[in-house]
Amino acid sequence: MELWELEREMDFVRAVQEAEARGADFSHVSDEELRMQYLAGKDLTELSEKRAA
């Protein structure tokens, strides 16, 4: 794994952890969908809220 890939993965994990700390629940979202939303620059907390509704 290249350094930039590791850094990108760490950024993704950090973003998920920060969203979960704010109350986001991703138990109903696939890892693939979560990653796609993150890479698209979407707010992960909004993804959690939309799915919960």
Buried (B, 14 or more C-beta within 10 A) or exposed (E): EEEEEEEEEEEBEEBBEEBBEEEBEBEEBEEEEBEEBBEEEEEBBEBBEEBEE
